[in-house]
Amino acid sequence: MWTNKILRTIGAVSALALGACGGGDSTPAPGALSTVVGPITGFGSVIVNGVRFDDANATVTIDDALLTRDRLRLGMVVQVRGRVQADGTGVADSIRYDSCVEGPITAMNRVQNTVTVLGQTVHVDDGTVFDGVTLRDMNSFAIGDLVEISCLPDPANDGWRATRMERRGTFVTGVSEVEVGGLVSNLNLALGTCLVGGTPVDFSGIAPADRPAGLANGMTIDAKGRQDANGIVTADRLRDRDRDRINTSDGDGMEVEGYVSSFVSLSNFKVDSQAVNAANAVFANGTAADLRNGLKVEVEGTLSGGVLVAKLVVIRLQSNVRIEAGMQKKDMTGGTVTLLGRPVRVNADTVLIDRTADRNQPRTITLAALNVADRLEVKGYKDGAGNLVAAYLERTEADPLVVVKAAADAKTPTTQLTLAGINVATGASTRYRDVDGNLIDATSFYRAVQVPPAVPTSVHARGVVANLATNVVDATRSTSTIGELEIGED
């Protein structure tokens, strides 16, 4: 598993570098039992952290219910137990999914790109998969929506990072089912009350025999039930989830994606609450000096004494550019696709998926399979040379809407804004919104948008194009009803 991943991820690393990592004694042999934890990035089997698992005979549990594999969805953070072969493919014995939180949105912060659900602060970013909505961004959600969220814990930033956010309807007090997970505090066994992740829970109606064994403060549990007008969840089920515990035996392979926390040194930190020692690891997309609390990484190695001894640490670069448009051309030799005149690199780490056949379970796709005029949604970042690199690339259904979201490069008030090298034309009928989503006038909008050498402002633009060859996004609303720019929206 590790050898395949290191070659796929950093290609240029030689056998000499592999030897410098401390030899192969602690590297799991191909076919050894392994645990892989991370979000689902594709189907056609199930793909987690770049490993394609044959899930035909896997046991699938979702929130402790035994279900079928067709219930799995893109972006769900799962724990896969199985065997990974030398070619990097795997065979899954079991796949387990636990939602992070399910309940009503009670607050939204467009500046910080967060939503609050059952008292939990959840960060939304360009890696979040949106479902049950028309637009795949925060504009499709509102306070009072009932949502189910899958996420990765980010203790360093006091919250969670959403990998998937699904709208499940409108919340109805006392009727809609909710679920919250987290640490137990303020436990009163006599009254049958406690806080779960800070949310008040009344479990007095659950018989002692049906409660988690050894229920105590500090335990990680799930509480499922209904929330009243006072914010109290009356639970009809408690379960000892302890989502931070990964049940893996010493000697097993392990791969975990998540955010660094409790960083003390290179040999002493945590990822998704799993203790990690990366003293002898190879680093991709950065160096050991980059490691810090709050950094998103993928760590791969072997469990020893409850510690993940890392052989490889891949630093996950943050996506901050998003483009949705028709593909104008493709360069197989250079590994690029061009949208709105802007080449975007596709590399070994790019997740390529196809939503056109099955929206719920999109399949992986190759660069070779993409065709000119295919509508693509690209989420990526600029590398050190200023090139756009795709972290995620999805082929989606045809749509006249064109989207560009990036930091502003230049502006010509009040007629043009440049985002990631793409020009957006604006006019008298263009709609402008501030960071709170409020409509503002063109002069105020352009005054608020900063461009280099100042710290550039992130802007989300929507418009249309006259034809596939057009490189300028028309947000003027002179030829369509589409044309809107918003400050700082993710």
C-alpha positions as CSV (number, residue, x, y, z in Angstrom):
1,M,0.0,0.0,0.0
2,W,2.7,2.5,1.0
3,T,5.1,1.7,-1.8
4,N,2.3,2.2,-4.4
5,K,1.2,5.4,-2.8
6,I,4.6,6.9,-2.6
7,L,5.3,6.2,-6.2
8,R,1.9,7.6,-7.2
9,T,2.1,10.7,-5.1
10,I,5.7,11.9,-5.4
11,G,6.9,9.8,-8.3
12,A,10.4,11.3,-8.2
13,V,11.2,9.7,-4.8
14,S,13.9,7.1,-5.5
15,A,14.7,3.8,-3.9
16,L,17.4,5.6,-2.0
17,A,14.8,7.8,-0.4
18,L,12.7,4.8,0.5
19,G,15.7,3.3,2.2
20,A,16.3,6.5,4.2
21,C,12.9,6.0,5.8
22,G,14.1,3.3,8.1
23,G,13.7,0.3,5.8
24,G,10.8,-1.9,5.2
25,D,10.5,-3.7,8.5
26,S,7.5,-1.7,9.7
27,T,5.8,-1.4,6.3
28,P,2.8,-3.7,6.1
29,A,3.2,-6.5,3.5
30,P,0.9,-6.3,0.4
31,G,-2.3,-8.1,1.3
32,A,-1.9,-7.4,5.1
33,L,-4.9,-6.3,7.0
34,S,-5.2,-2.5,7.0
35,T,-7.5,0.3,8.2
36,V,-8.2,3.2,5.9
37,V,-10.0,6.3,7.3
38,G,-11.1,9.2,5.1
39,P,-13.9,10.5,2.9
40,I,-15.2,8.6,-0.1
41,T,-13.9,10.2,-3.3
42,G,-15.5,7.9,-5.9
43,F,-17.2,4.7,-6.8
44,G,-16.9,1.8,-9.2
45,S,-16.2,-0.1,-6.0
46,V,-15.5,2.5,-3.3
47,I,-12.5,4.8,-3.3
48,V,-11.0,6.1,-0.1
49,N,-7.7,8.0,0.2
50,G,-6.8,6.9,-3.4
51,V,-7.4,3.2,-2.7
52,R,-10.0,1.5,-4.8
53,F,-11.6,-1.1,-2.6
54,D,-13.7,-4.0,-4.0
55,D,-16.7,-3.7,-1.8
56,A,-18.8,-6.5,-3.3
57,N,-18.6,-8.7,-0.1
58,A,-18.1,-6.0,2.4
59,T,-20.3,-5.5,5.5
60,V,-21.6,-2.0,5.4
61,T,-22.9,-0.2,8.6
62,I,-24.2,3.3,8.6
63,D,-24.8,4.8,12.0
64,D,-24.7,1.3,13.4
65,A,-27.4,0.0,11.1
66,L,-26.5,-2.9,8.7
67,L,-27.3,-1.6,5.2
68,T,-26.3,-2.1,1.6
69,R,-23.4,-0.5,-0.2
70,D,-25.7,1.5,-2.5
71,R,-26.4,3.7,0.5
72,L,-22.8,5.0,0.6
73,R,-22.4,8.5,-0.8
74,L,-19.5,10.8,-2.0
75,G,-17.9,12.7,0.9
76,M,-18.9,10.3,3.7
77,V,-16.0,9.8,6.1
78,V,-15.7,6.0,6.4
79,Q,-13.5,3.5,8.1
80,V,-12.6,0.7,5.8
81,R,-11.1,-2.6,7.1
82,G,-9.6,-4.8,4.4
83,R,-6.5,-5.8,2.5
84,V,-4.5,-3.6,0.2
85,Q,-2.6,-5.2,-2.6
86,A,0.8,-4.3,-4.1
87,D,-0.9,-2.5,-7.0
88,G,-2.7,-0.2,-4.6
89,T,-6.2,-1.7,-5.0
90,G,-7.9,-3.3,-2.0
91,V,-10.6,-5.7,-0.9
92,A,-12.9,-4.4,1.8
93,D,-14.1,-6.7,4.6
94,S,-16.1,-3.9,6.3
95,I,-17.1,-0.3,5.7
96,R,-18.4,1.8,8.6
97,Y,-19.9,5.3,8.4
98,D,-21.0,7.5,11.3
99,S,-22.5,10.9,10.6
100,C,-21.0,13.9,12.4
101,V,-24.2,15.7,13.2
102,E,-27.8,15.7,12.0
103,G,-30.1,18.6,12.9
104,P,-31.2,22.1,12.1
105,I,-29.0,24.9,10.9
106,T,-29.3,27.6,13.6
107,A,-26.6,30.0,12.4
108,M,-24.5,30.7,9.3
109,N,-21.4,32.8,9.1
110,R,-20.4,33.6,5.5
111,V,-17.2,35.4,6.5
112,Q,-15.9,32.3,8.3
113,N,-17.8,29.9,6.1
114,T,-19.4,28.0,9.0
115,V,-22.8,26.6,9.9
116,T,-23.9,25.8,13.4
117,V,-25.9,22.6,13.9
118,L,-26.9,21.4,17.4
119,G,-24.3,23.7,18.9
120,Q,-21.5,22.3,16.7
121,T,-19.5,24.7,14.6
122,V,-18.9,23.1,11.2
123,H,-16.5,24.7,8.6
124,V,-17.5,24.4,4.9
125,D,-14.9,24.7,2.2
126,D,-14.2,23.8,-1.4
127,G,-13.7,20.2,-0.5
128,T,-17.3,19.8,0.9
129,V,-19.7,17.7,-1.2
130,F,-23.2,19.2,-1.2
131,D,-26.3,17.1,-1.8
132,G,-30.0,17.5,-1.8
133,V,-29.7,21.0,-3.1
134,T,-29.5,22.7,-6.5
135,L,-26.4,24.8,-6.1
136,R,-23.4,23.0,-4.6
137,D,-22.5,25.8,-2.2
138,M,-23.8,27.6,0.9
139,N,-26.3,29.6,-1.2
140,S,-28.5,26.5,-1.2
141,F,-28.9,26.4,2.6
142,A,-30.7,28.5,5.1
143,I,-31.3,28.7,8.8
144,G,-33.9,26.1,9.7
145,D,-32.8,23.5,7.1
146,L,-32.5,20.0,8.4
147,V,-29.0,18.8,7.4
148,E,-26.9,15.7,7.8
149,I,-23.1,16.4,7.8
150,S,-20.1,14.1,7.6
151,C,-16.9,15.7,8.8
152,L,-13.4,15.5,10.0
153,P,-12.5,16.9,13.5
154,D,-10.3,19.9,13.5
155,P,-9.6,20.6,17.2
156,A,-6.9,23.2,16.5
157,N,-9.6,25.4,15.0
158,D,-12.3,24.5,17.5
159,G,-14.7,22.8,15.1
160,W,-15.3,20.3,12.4
161,R,-14.6,20.3,8.7
162,A,-17.5,19.2,6.5
163,T,-16.7,16.7,3.9
164,R,-20.4,16.2,3.0
165,M,-23.5,18.3,3.7
166,E,-26.9,17.1,2.7
167,R,-30.2,19.0,3.0
168,R,-32.9,16.6,4.2
169,G,-35.8,19.1,4.4
170,T,-37.1,21.7,6.8
171,F,-36.6,21.1,10.5
172,V,-39.8,20.7,12.5
173,T,-39.4,21.1,16.3
174,G,-40.2,17.9,18.2
175,V,-40.8,15.9,15.0
176,S,-37.6,15.8,13.0
177,E,-35.1,13.3,14.0
178,V,-31.7,14.7,15.1
179,E,-28.4,13.2,16.0
180,V,-25.4,14.7,17.8
181,G,-22.1,13.1,18.7
182,G,-19.3,14.2,21.0
183,L,-17.8,14.1,24.5
184,V,-20.1,13.5,27.4
185,S,-20.0,16.2,30.1
186,N,-22.2,17.4,33.1
187,L,-23.5,13.8,33.4
188,N,-26.3,13.2,35.9
189,L,-27.1,9.5,35.9
190,A,-29.9,9.9,38.4
191,L,-31.8,12.4,36.3
192,G,-30.7,10.9,33.0
193,T,-29.2,14.1,31.6
194,C,-25.9,15.3,30.2
195,L,-24.3,17.4,27.5
196,V,-23.1,15.7,24.3
197,G,-20.6,18.0,22.5
198,G,-22.2,20.8,24.4
199,T,-25.8,20.0,23.4
200,P,-28.2,19.2,26.3
201,V,-29.5,15.7,26.2
202,D,-32.3,14.1,28.2
203,F,-31.9,10.3,28.1
204,S,-34.1,9.5,31.1
205,G,-36.5,7.5,28.9
206,I,-33.9,5.0,28.0
207,A,-33.6,2.0,30.2
208,P,-30.3,1.6,32.0
209,A,-29.7,-1.7,30.2
210,D,-30.0,0.1,26.9
211,R,-27.5,2.8,27.7
212,P,-23.8,2.6,26.8
213,A,-21.9,0.4,29.3
214,G,-19.9,2.5,31.7
215,L,-21.4,5.8,30.6
216,A,-19.2,8.5,32.1
217,N,-18.0,12.0,31.5
218,G,-15.3,12.0,28.7
219,M,-16.9,9.2,26.8
220,T,-17.7,9.8,23.1
221,I,-21.3,8.9,22.3
222,D,-24.1,9.5,19.9
223,A,-27.5,10.7,21.0
224,K,-30.4,10.3,18.6
225,G,-33.9,11.7,19.2
226,R,-35.9,14.8,18.8
227,Q,-35.2,18.4,19.9
228,D,-37.7,20.6,21.7
229,A,-38.1,24.3,21.5
230,N,-35.7,24.8,24.4
231,G,-32.9,23.1,22.5
232,I,-32.9,19.9,24.5
233,V,-32.6,16.6,22.7
234,T,-34.9,13.9,24.1
235,A,-32.9,10.8,23.2
236,D,-34.5,7.5,22.3
237,R,-31.0,6.0,21.6
238,L,-27.5,6.4,23.0
239,R,-24.6,4.5,21.6
240,D,-20.9,4.3,22.5
241,R,-19.6,5.5,19.2
242,D,-16.3,6.9,20.3
243,R,-15.6,8.0,16.8
244,D,-12.0,8.9,17.8
245,R,-11.1,5.3,18.5
246,I,-9.9,3.2,15.6
247,N,-9.9,-0.5,16.3
248,T,-6.7,-1.7,14.8
249,S,-4.2,-4.3,16.0
250,D,-0.5,-3.7,16.2
251,G,1.2,-4.6,13.0
252,D,-1.7,-3.7,10.9
253,G,-1.4,-1.1,8.1
254,M,-3.2,2.2,8.7
255,E,-4.0,5.2,6.6
256,V,-5.8,8.2,8.1
257,E,-6.8,11.5,6.5
258,G,-7.6,14.5,8.7
259,Y,-6.3,17.6,10.5
260,V,-3.2,17.7,12.7
261,S,-3.8,18.4,16.4
262,S,-1.9,18.2,19.7
263,F,1.3,18.8,17.8
264,V,4.4,18.5,20.1
265,S,7.0,17.3,17.7
266,L,7.5,15.4,14.5
267,S,7.2,12.2,16.5
268,N,4.3,13.3,18.7
269,F,1.1,14.6,17.2
270,K,-2.4,13.4,16.3
271,V,-4.5,13.1,13.2
272,D,-8.2,12.4,13.7
273,S,-7.3,11.7,17.4
274,Q,-4.9,9.0,16.3
275,A,-1.4,9.3,17.8
276,V,1.2,9.6,15.0
277,N,5.0,9.4,14.9
278,A,6.4,10.8,11.6
279,A,10.0,11.1,12.6
280,N,11.1,8.9,9.7
281,A,8.4,9.7,7.2
282,V,8.7,10.9,3.6
283,F,6.7,14.1,3.0
284,A,4.8,15.0,-0.2
285,N,3.6,18.5,-1.1
286,G,5.8,20.0,1.5
287,T,8.4,19.2,4.2
288,A,8.4,18.2,7.8
289,A,8.9,21.8,8.7
290,D,5.4,22.5,7.4
291,L,3.7,20.2,9.9
292,R,1.5,22.2,12.4
293,N,-1.8,22.1,14.1
294,G,-4.8,22.6,11.8
295,L,-2.9,21.3,8.7
296,K,-4.8,18.7,6.6
297,V,-2.7,15.6,5.9
298,E,-3.0,12.0,4.9
299,V,-0.7,9.7,7.0
300,E,0.1,6.2,6.0
301,G,2.1,3.6,7.9
302,T,1.8,0.8,10.5
303,L,0.3,0.7,14.0
304,S,2.8,0.0,16.8
305,G,1.9,0.3,20.4
306,G,-1.2,2.3,19.6
307,V,0.8,4.8,17.6
308,L,0.7,5.2,13.8
309,V,4.3,5.0,12.7
310,A,4.2,7.0,9.5
311,K,6.1,6.1,6.3
312,L,4.4,8.7,4.2
313,V,2.8,12.1,5.1
314,V,0.9,13.8,2.2
315,I,0.1,17.5,2.9
316,R,-3.3,18.3,1.4
317,L,-3.1,21.7,-0.1
318,Q,-6.2,23.9,0.4
319,S,-8.4,24.4,-2.6
320,N,-9.3,28.1,-3.0
321,V,-10.2,28.3,-6.7
322,R,-13.4,26.9,-8.3
323,I,-14.4,26.9,-11.9
324,E,-17.6,25.5,-13.5
325,A,-17.7,25.7,-17.3
326,G,-17.5,23.7,-20.5
327,M,-14.1,22.2,-21.3
328,Q,-12.5,24.0,-24.3
329,K,-9.6,21.7,-24.9
330,K,-7.5,18.9,-23.3
331,D,-3.8,18.3,-23.5
332,M,-3.0,14.7,-22.6
333,T,0.8,15.2,-22.9
334,G,0.8,18.2,-20.5
335,G,-2.0,16.8,-18.4
336,T,-4.2,19.9,-18.6
337,V,-7.8,20.8,-19.3
338,T,-8.7,24.4,-20.4
339,L,-11.8,26.2,-19.1
340,L,-12.5,29.8,-19.9
341,G,-9.1,30.1,-21.5
342,R,-7.4,29.0,-18.3
343,P,-5.3,25.8,-18.3
344,V,-5.7,23.6,-15.2
345,R,-3.2,20.9,-14.4
346,V,-4.4,17.4,-13.6
347,N,-1.9,15.3,-11.6
348,A,-1.7,12.0,-9.8
349,D,-3.4,13.5,-6.7
350,T,-6.4,14.9,-8.6
351,V,-9.7,13.2,-7.8
352,L,-11.6,12.7,-11.1
353,I,-15.2,11.7,-10.9
354,D,-18.2,11.5,-13.2
355,R,-21.6,12.6,-11.9
356,T,-23.5,12.3,-15.2
357,A,-24.4,8.6,-14.9
358,D,-25.3,8.5,-11.2
359,R,-25.5,11.7,-9.1
360,N,-25.6,9.8,-5.8
361,Q,-22.7,7.4,-6.5
362,P,-20.5,9.1,-9.1
363,R,-17.9,7.0,-10.7
364,T,-14.2,7.6,-11.2
365,I,-13.2,8.8,-14.7
366,T,-9.9,9.3,-16.5
367,L,-8.5,12.4,-18.2
368,A,-8.7,10.4,-21.5
369,A,-12.4,9.9,-21.1
370,L,-13.2,13.7,-20.9
371,N,-14.5,15.3,-24.1
372,V,-14.5,18.9,-25.4
373,A,-17.7,20.7,-24.3
374,D,-18.1,18.4,-21.2
375,R,-19.2,20.6,-18.3
376,L,-16.6,20.3,-15.6
377,E,-16.5,21.5,-12.0
378,V,-12.9,22.1,-10.9
379,K,-11.7,22.8,-7.4
380,G,-8.1,23.5,-7.0
381,Y,-5.3,25.9,-6.0
382,K,-2.4,27.9,-7.5
383,D,1.0,26.3,-7.2
384,G,4.2,28.2,-6.5
385,A,4.6,29.1,-10.2
386,G,1.0,30.4,-10.4
387,N,-0.4,27.4,-12.3
388,L,-3.8,26.2,-11.5
389,V,-3.8,22.6,-10.2
390,A,-7.0,20.6,-9.8
391,A,-7.6,18.8,-6.5
392,Y,-11.1,17.7,-7.5
393,L,-12.5,17.5,-11.1
394,E,-16.1,16.4,-11.7
395,R,-17.9,16.0,-14.9
396,T,-21.5,17.2,-14.3
397,E,-24.7,17.6,-16.2
398,A,-25.0,20.4,-18.9
399,D,-25.9,23.8,-17.4
400,P,-25.8,27.3,-18.8
401,L,-24.5,28.6,-15.5
402,V,-20.8,29.4,-15.4
403,V,-19.1,29.8,-12.0
404,V,-15.7,31.3,-11.0
405,K,-14.6,31.6,-7.4
406,A,-11.1,32.9,-6.5
407,A,-9.2,35.8,-5.1
408,A,-9.4,38.9,-7.2
409,D,-6.4,39.6,-9.5
410,A,-7.6,43.0,-10.9
411,K,-10.6,45.2,-11.2
412,T,-12.0,47.9,-13.5
413,P,-14.9,49.6,-11.6
414,T,-17.6,49.0,-12.4
415,T,-17.3,46.9,-15.6
416,Q,-14.9,44.1,-15.0
417,L,-13.3,41.9,-12.3
418,T,-10.5,39.4,-12.9
419,L,-10.5,36.1,-10.9
420,A,-7.7,33.6,-11.3
421,G,-6.9,35.1,-14.6
422,I,-10.5,34.9,-15.9
423,N,-12.4,38.1,-16.7
424,V,-15.9,38.7,-15.5
425,A,-17.9,41.4,-17.2
426,T,-20.4,43.3,-15.0
427,G,-23.1,45.8,-15.9
428,A,-26.0,47.9,-14.6
429,S,-28.2,44.9,-13.9
430,T,-25.6,42.7,-12.2
431,R,-26.4,41.7,-8.7
432,Y,-23.8,42.3,-6.0
433,R,-23.7,40.9,-2.5
434,D,-21.6,41.6,0.5
435,V,-20.0,39.0,2.8
436,D,-23.4,38.6,4.6
437,G,-25.2,37.9,1.4
438,N,-27.0,41.3,1.4
439,L,-27.5,43.1,-1.9
440,I,-25.3,46.2,-2.4
441,D,-24.7,48.6,-5.2
442,A,-21.8,48.3,-7.8
443,T,-19.8,51.2,-6.3
444,S,-19.8,49.7,-2.8
445,F,-18.9,46.2,-4.1
446,Y,-15.9,47.3,-6.2
447,R,-14.7,49.6,-3.3
448,A,-14.8,46.5,-1.0
449,V,-13.0,44.2,-3.3
450,Q,-9.2,44.4,-2.8
451,V,-6.6,43.4,-5.4
452,P,-2.8,43.0,-5.2
453,P,-0.6,44.4,-3.8
454,A,-3.3,44.5,-1.0
455,V,-4.5,41.1,0.3
456,P,-6.9,40.1,-2.5
457,T,-10.6,39.5,-1.7
458,S,-12.2,36.2,-2.5
459,V,-15.2,36.6,-4.9
460,H,-17.8,34.1,-6.1
461,A,-19.1,35.1,-9.6
462,R,-21.9,33.5,-11.6
463,G,-22.8,34.2,-15.2
464,V,-23.0,32.8,-18.7
465,V,-20.9,32.6,-21.9
466,A,-22.0,33.2,-25.4
467,N,-20.4,29.9,-26.6
468,L,-17.7,27.4,-25.7
469,A,-14.9,29.5,-27.2
470,T,-15.8,32.5,-25.0
471,N,-13.3,33.3,-22.2
472,V,-15.1,36.2,-20.5
473,V,-17.9,35.4,-18.1
474,D,-21.0,37.6,-18.8
475,A,-22.5,38.6,-15.5
476,T,-24.2,41.7,-16.9
477,R,-27.7,40.2,-17.0
478,S,-28.1,41.8,-20.4
479,T,-28.5,38.5,-22.2
480,S,-29.8,36.3,-19.4
481,T,-31.2,36.3,-15.9
482,I,-27.9,35.0,-14.5
483,G,-25.3,37.5,-13.2
484,E,-24.2,37.8,-9.6
485,L,-21.0,38.5,-7.6
486,E,-20.6,37.8,-3.9
487,I,-17.7,38.7,-1.6
488,G,-16.0,36.1,0.4
489,E,-18.5,33.3,-0.3
490,D,-17.4,29.7,-0.4
